[in-house]
């Protein structure tokens, strides 16, 4: 059972929060499948080439079939010609989405949380509020945590806290209902409100 220290605003221990035992039995392959699916779903898919049926021109036979001594040709737009069409090129109508079950999605999140807790990179704070809305106050909090970058999980998003973290490139603020395994895995540390972490655990 992975245990998380609950910290106060000064990052001093004020209690403990335990992750369920089932989190330790989850196969890492669930996280791999989810990350693969997530990255595929956000792929822009803008690469597009024209085939012989869509490229303009090439309707006229460039020269007669026989008698020239050269190779026969029926169009100037075949893939072997410069300025011709592309054979087997990418198409923008391709669907890169990869299906993943809801259960696997949940298992991936649980595995990612357990990994962060095992490595001591999951912090539970009683409250995360920066009422001043100043970036320097948000940066000071991250510095106190001693982490390179962090995913900030809040139980409810507040304007002043969002404003404080907005200009920090090494932080990303997310609501507890929108947390996914990719975000947890990609950031070096996770700093969550205790109530937000409890609601995530309860959903499982």
Secondary structure as the mmCIF struct_conf table of DSSP 4:
data_model
#
loop_
_struct_conf.conf_type_id
_struct_conf.id
_struct_conf.beg_label_comp_id
_struct_conf.beg_label_asym_id
_struct_conf.beg_label_seq_id
_struct_conf.end_label_comp_id
_struct_conf.end_label_asym_id
_struct_conf.end_label_seq_id
STRN STRN1 UNK A 3 UNK A 7
TURN_TY1_P TURN_TY1_P1 UNK A 9 UNK A 10
BEND BEND1 UNK A 11 UNK A 11
STRN STRN2 UNK A 13 UNK A 18
HELX_RH_3T_P HELX_RH_3T_P1 UNK A 21 UNK A 25
TURN_TY1_P TURN_TY1_P2 UNK A 28 UNK A 28
HELX_RH_AL_P HELX_RH_AL_P1 UNK A 29 UNK A 41
TURN_TY1_P TURN_TY1_P3 UNK A 42 UNK A 42
TURN_TY1_P TURN_TY1_P4 UNK A 52 UNK A 54
BEND BEND2 UNK A 55 UNK A 56
BEND BEND3 UNK A 60 UNK A 60
BEND BEND4 UNK A 62 UNK A 63
BEND BEND5 UNK A 65 UNK A 70
BEND BEND6 UNK A 74 UNK A 74
TURN_TY1_P TURN_TY1_P5 UNK A 76 UNK A 77
BEND BEND7 UNK A 78 UNK A 78
TURN_TY1_P TURN_TY1_P6 UNK A 79 UNK A 80
BEND BEND8 UNK A 81 UNK A 81
TURN_TY1_P TURN_TY1_P7 UNK A 82 UNK A 83
TURN_TY1_P TURN_TY1_P8 UNK A 87 UNK A 88
TURN_TY1_P TURN_TY1_P9 UNK A 92 UNK A 93
HELX_RH_AL_P HELX_RH_AL_P2 UNK A 102 UNK A 118
TURN_TY1_P TURN_TY1_P10 UNK A 119 UNK A 120
STRN STRN3 UNK A 122 UNK A 125
BEND BEND9 UNK A 126 UNK A 126
TURN_TY1_P TURN_TY1_P11 UNK A 131 UNK A 132
HELX_RH_AL_P HELX_RH_AL_P3 UNK A 135 UNK A 145
TURN_TY1_P TURN_TY1_P12 UNK A 146 UNK A 146
BEND BEND10 UNK A 148 UNK A 149
STRN STRN4 UNK A 150 UNK A 154
BEND BEND11 UNK A 155 UNK A 156
HELX_RH_AL_P HELX_RH_AL_P4 UNK A 159 UNK A 165
TURN_TY1_P TURN_TY1_P13 UNK A 166 UNK A 167
TURN_TY1_P TURN_TY1_P14 UNK A 169 UNK A 170
STRN STRN5 UNK A 171 UNK A 175
HELX_RH_3T_P HELX_RH_3T_P2 UNK A 176 UNK A 178
HELX_RH_AL_P HELX_RH_AL_P5 UNK A 181 UNK A 186
BEND BEND12 UNK A 187 UNK A 188
STRN STRN6 UNK A 189 UNK A 193
HELX_RH_AL_P HELX_RH_AL_P6 UNK A 194 UNK A 203
#
